Amino acid sequence: FDPWPSETKRPILIRPRETKLTLDEIGETVGTTTGFRPVDLRSGTKNIQVVRAKERFAREGIRNGYRIGEIAAWLQTAPGSVGYYLRKNSTNLRA
């Protein structure tokens, strides 16, 4: 009995670190589709349209392989806020 198999397969739950777009590029893309500039996304406003744009940015960041902490740093907010954005209306973030 070997409790620790010697397989070197990558665990399924770990997301690959390869990124397709930079966070700045994602910010520009979200900005052009929503009408908000990256500086608006980084603001602390509670405007519902800006919050929805931040949600979209967070989802795109996750889809592109970024971690919540990296997305939070770009948005200049707390990681818990990004987690909140991702939980709202979430079904499958990777789709």
GURO-626318 format. One record per residue: residue number from 1; residue in three letters; x, y, z of N, C-alpha, C, O in turn. Coordinates in steps of 0.02 Angstrom, whole numbers, plus 50000, padded with zeros to 5 digits. Each point is the difference from the previous one (the first is absolute). Example, Ala and Ser with C-alpha at 12.3 -4.5 7.8 and 13.67 -1.06 7.14 Angstrom:
BEGIN
1  ALA  50660  49716  50390  49955  50059  50000  50045  50060  50000  50052  49999  50033
2  SER  49930  50054  49931  50042  50059  50003  49961  50055  50037  50025  50055  50008
This chain:
BEGIN
1  PHE  50042  49941  50000  49958  50059  50000  50044  50062  50000  50043  50009  50043
2  ASP  49945  50035  49908  50038  50062  49994  49951  50058  50008  49964  50016  49953
3  PRO  50034  50017  50105  49951  50054  50010  50013  50062  49958  49955  50040  49989
4  TRP  50106  49969  49986  50017  50057  49959  50024  49975  49932  50059  49987  49991
5  PRO  49896  50007  49962  50021  49976  49934  50052  50047  49969  50001  50060  50014
6  SER  50040  49912  49945  50054  50039  49971  49980  50036  49935  50043  50023  49963
7  GLU  49893  49981  50023  49977  50035  49940  50016  50074  50006  49995  50030  50054
8  THR  50023  49999  49892  50016  50071  49999  49949  50040  49961  50015  50052  49972
9  LYS  49924  49922  50025  49948  50036  49964  49980  50063  50037  49999  50002  50062
10  ARG  49986  50049  49900  49978  50064  50029  49930  49992  50028  49956  49973  49966
11  PRO  50031  50050  50095  49932  49996  50028  49950  50036  49956  50016  50052  49970
12  ILE  49925  49923  50026  49948  50027  49956  49979  50071  50020  49985  50041  49957
13  LEU  50013  49973  50108  49973  50063  50023  50048  50059  49993  49980  50057  50011
14  ILE  50082  49931  49970  50047  50055  49993  49994  50028  49929  50006  49965  49950
15  ARG  49983  50101  50048  49992  50035  49937  50068  50011  49967  50048  50016  50035
16  PRO  49957  49977  49900  50064  50014  49968  50018  50074  50005  49955  50042  50002
17  ARG  50109  49974  50001  50022  50069  50007  50010  50036  49934  50020  50058  49999
18  GLU  49968  49907  49946  50008  50034  49936  49944  50050  49991  49942  49984  50009
19  THR  50077  50077  49973  49950  50052  49990  50000  50021  49927  50051  50001  49966
20  LYS  49890  50014  50010  49992  50020  49930  50007  50075  49992  50032  50024  49953
21  LEU  49938  50013  50093  50002  50073  49998  50028  50027  50066  49995  49967  50051
22  THR  50034  50092  49946  50021  50033  50062  49938  50030  50033  49949  50009  49968
23  LEU  50057  50007  50096  49944  50032  50035  49984  50068  49970  49941  50020  49998
24  ASP  50109  50015  49978  49988  50064  49967  49959  49990  49936  49954  50038  49986
25  GLU  50063  49911  49976  49962  49985  49939  49928  49980  50016  49954  50019  49965
26  ILE  50037  49942  50088  49933  49981  50021  49961  50062  50021  49941  50007  49984
27  GLY  50092  50038  50052  49968  50062  50021  49979  50043  49941  49946  50029  50000
28  GLU  50097  49974  49950  49982  50038  49939  49941  49968  49963  49955  50034  49977
29  THR  50046  49899  50018  49946  49964  49966  49934  50010  50037  49949  50016  49969
30  VAL  50052  49975  50096  49939  50011  50039  49978  50073  49996  49940  50014  49996
31  GLY  50108  50030  50004  49984  50071  49995  49966  50018  49935  49953  50040  49999
32  THR  50071  49932  49946  49969  50016  49935  49931  49969  49994  49956  50030  49968
33  THR  50032  49912  50061  49934  49969  49995  49950  50031  50047  49940  49999  49986
34  THR  50083  50027  50071  49954  50028  50050  49997  50076  49998  49953  50030  50026
35  GLY  50096  50002  49943  50001  50073  49997  50036  50033  50058  49998  50061  50007
36  PHE  50035  49899  50035  50037  50027  50057  50075  49993  49988  50023  49950  49974
37  ARG  50014  50101  50047  50072  49998  49994  50030  49958  50056  49967  49990  50051
38  PRO  50094  49986  49941  50032  49962  50054  50002  50039  50066  49996  49970  50054
39  VAL  50012  50096  49943  50001  50040  50062  49932  49996  50035  49997  50004  50061
40  ASP  49949  49989  49901  49933  49991  50030  49995  49933  50034  49969  49994  50053
41  LEU  50060  49955  49916  49999  49933  50030  50038  49999  50066  49983  49962  50045
42  ARG  50069  50078  49960  50041  50002  50060  49971  50046  50054  50026  50002  50056
43  SER  49922  50034  49928  49972  50047  50048  49959  49962  50053  49982  49942  49990
44  GLY  50003  50091  50064  49963  49969  50054  49925  50013  49995  49964  49993  50050
45  THR  50012  50026  49892  49930  50017  49992  49954  49940  50010  50019  49943  49988
46  LYS  49921  50071  50035  49949  49948  50009  49949  50001  49943  49949  49966  50004
47  ASN  50065  50073  49944  49955  50003  49942  49990  49930  49972  50049  49965  49986
48  ILE  49889  50014  50006  49985  49931  49981  50030  49981  49933  50022  49943  49991
49  GLN  49980  50104  49961  50029  49984  49935  50076  49988  50006  50027  49956  49967
50  VAL  50006  50083  50075  50072  49991  50010  50013  49934  50037  50047  49964  49984
51  VAL  49911  50021  50065  50008  49936  50037  49991  49941  49952  50037  49951  50005
52  ARG  49915  50053  49950  49992  49947  49950  50060  49994  49954  50019  49945  49980
53  ALA  50010  50112  50003  50061  49999  49959  50057  49967  50038  50041  49964  49971
54  LYS  49963  50050  50095  50052  49968  50041  49988  49925  50004  50048  49961  49998
55  GLU  49889  50018  50007  49984  49929  50000  50024  49968  49935  50030  49946  50001
56  ARG  49956  50087  49944  50022  49974  49935  50076  49996  49996  50027  49951  49975
57  PHE  50007  50100  50050  50073  50000  50001  50026  49941  50041  50046  49965  49979
58  ALA  49925  50025  50080  50022  49945  50044  49991  49933  49966  50044  49957  50003
59  ARG  49899  50033  49965  49988  49936  49965  50050  49989  49943  50026  49945  49992
60  GLU  49986  50108  49970  50049  49994  49945  50070  49987  50027  50038  49962  49970
61  GLY  49978  50068  50086  50065  49988  50031  50009  49927  50020  50052  49970  49989
62  ILE  49896  50002  50042  50002  49929  50020  50005  49956  49938  50040  49952  49999
63  ARG  49921  50063  49950  50003  49959  49939  50068  50003  49967  50019  49953  49965
64  ASN  50017  50101  50045  50067  50007  49971  50055  49976  50046  50059  50011  49986
65  GLY  49923  49956  50069  50050  49968  50043  50027  50042  50057  50047  49978  50033
66  TYR  49925  50080  49980  50024  50042  50055  49969  49979  50066  49945  49972  50001
67  ARG  50090  50040  50053  49975  49985  50067  49961  50059  50027  50007  50057  49976
68  ILE  49951  49929  50073  49958  50053  50029  50042  50057  50027  49982  50058  49992
69  GLY  50074  49926  50040  50043  50052  50028  50029  50046  49946  50006  50060  50011
70  GLU  50011  49911  49932  50027  50040  49945  49946  50046  49971  50012  50058  49984
71  ILE  49927  49915  50011  49945  50040  49974  49983  50056  50049  49987  50057  49980
72  ALA  50013  49927  50084  49986  50050  50052  50053  50056  49999  49983  50058  50008
73  ALA  50079  49924  49983  50053  50050  49998  49990  50047  49941  50010  50060  50006
74  TRP  49970  49912  49936  49989  50043  49942  49940  50046  50011  50002  50058  49981
75  LEU  49945  49915  50049  49940  50040  50013  50009  50047  50061  49958  50042  50013
76  GLN  50098  49950  50023  50014  50039  50060  49944  49991  50052  49973  50048  50027
77  THR  50010  49889  49985  49949  49983  50048  50022  49939  50039  50054  49973  49988
78  ALA  49905  50005  50058  50016  49942  50041  49983  49935  49963  49953  49999  49960
79  PRO  50084  49948  50052  49984  49935  49968  49929  49977  50016  49968  49967  49959
80  GLY  50006  50050  50100  49932  49982  50017  49948  50032  49955  49949  49971  49985
81  SER  50066  50090  49992  49955  50033  49953  49998  49964  49933  49948  49992  49970
82  VAL  50110  49986  50008  50003  49962  49938  49963  49934  50007  49964  49980  49954
83  GLY  50044  49988  50103  49962  49938  50013  49925  50013  49997  49962  49958  49975
84  TYR  50017  50099  50052  49929  50019  49997  49978  50009  49928  49946  49976  49980
85  TYR  50094  50058  49979  49983  50010  49930  49993  49933  49964  49955  49991  49959
86  LEU  50088  49962  50058  49999  49935  49967  49942  49956  50022  49975  49959  49962
87  ARG  50003  50049  50100  49944  49959  50025  49933  50023  49974  49954  49960  49994
88  LYS  50040  50105  49991  49936  50025  49977  49982  49969  49932  50038  50006  49952
89  ASN  49905  49962  50046  49974  49970  49938  50049  49951  49968  50001  49993  49939
90  SER  50040  49973  50100  50050  49956  49972  49970  49930  49989  49965  49974  50043
91  THR  50050  49998  49900  49983  49930  49987  50064  49962  49986  50016  49952  50035
92  ASN  50021  50069  49914  50063  49968  49984  50047  50054  49975  49992  50026  49945
93  LEU  50057  49991  50096  50046  50054  49982  50047  49981  49944  50026  50045  49966
94  ARG  49985  49892  50023  50048  49978  49949  49968  49994  49931  50036  49990  49951
95  ALA  49900  50016  50044  49966  49990  49935  50012  50058  49954  49976  50000  49943
